[in-house]
Amino acid sequence: MGKVNAMFQDEQEAIRQTEIMVEADVEIMYHNGYVDNKRLTDIPCVWVWDEMSREAAEYWAVWEYIGDNYTFEWMSIKAWVGSPVKKAEGEV
């Protein structure tokens, strides 16, 4: 049983990731033709180091956030920036 627990622990430690909060400047055109420029904030992102670059993880977090929260004809992510989330003391 000890070997199984050690393997599981190694597998958990192998997943290297960082929680990030992203903000982005976007331009959205709605179905009625109205074009809006917005700054979106507090977009959660989990960057898994071994899957993609940090920039890609942040970009896709913004893309998914817009898709989940807005109905639009087209949109453009003009700029984005992310900051790692600081965990409270003792938090894992």
MOJODA-V56665 format. One record per residue. RES is the residue in one letter. PHI is phi in whole degrees, 0 to 359 (* if undefined). PSI is psi as a letter, one per 30 degrees, with the letter a starting at -180 (* if undefined). D_FIRST is the distance of its C-alpha to the first C-alpha in Angstrom with 2 decimals. Layout:
# MOJODA-V56665
res = (RES/RES)
phi = (PHI/PHI)
psi = (PSI/PSI)
d_first = (D_FIRST/D_FIRST)
This chain:
# MOJODA-V56665
res = (M/G/K/V/N/A/M/F/Q/D/E/Q/E/A/I/R/Q/T/E/I/M/V/E/A/D/V/E/I/M/Y/H/N/G/Y/V/D/N/K/R/L/T/D/I/P/C/V/W/V/W/D/E/M/S/R/E/A/A/E/Y/W/A/V/W/E/Y/I/G/D/N/Y/T/F/E/W/M/S/I/K/A/W/V/G/S/P/V/K/K/A/E/G/E/V)
phi = (*/298/295/296/298/295/295/296/296/299/295/296/291/287/276/265/210/225/275/227/254/247/233/214/261/229/239/233/251/277/299/276/94/289/255/231/256/228/250/260/232/58/269/286/215/244/266/268/305/273/262/197/288/299/300/295/298/296/301/291/296/295/304/295/299/296/299/282/242/225/251/214/277/208/208/223/270/276/198/208/212/232/230/302/279/276/276/293/300/88/279/266)
psi = (e/e/e/e/e/e/e/e/e/e/e/e/f/f/j/k/l/k/k/k/k/k/k/k/k/l/k/k/k/l/f/g/f/k/k/k/k/l/j/k/l/h/j/k/k/j/j/j/e/f/e/l/l/e/e/e/e/e/e/f/e/e/e/e/e/e/e/f/f/k/k/l/e/l/l/k/j/e/l/l/k/l/k/k/k/k/k/l/k/f/k/*)
d_first = (0.00/3.81/5.47/5.23/6.41/8.71/10.02/10.80/12.46/14.37/15.54/16.83/18.58/20.09/22.12/25.13/27.64/30.59/32.16/35.93/38.98/41.63/45.36/47.62/51.29/51.83/54.84/54.72/57.44/57.32/58.70/62.00/62.56/61.92/60.23/58.28/56.79/53.92/51.60/48.23/45.94/42.49/40.85/37.06/35.31/31.77/32.02/28.95/29.85/28.63/30.38/33.97/36.33/36.79/40.32/39.23/36.62/39.35/41.91/39.78/38.90/42.68/43.37/40.91/42.25/45.81/44.99/43.28/46.08/49.36/51.40/53.41/55.48/54.16/52.54/52.12/49.69/52.09/49.89/46.58/44.80/41.37/40.11/36.52/35.62/35.29/32.46/33.22/32.03/28.45/27.83/24.87)
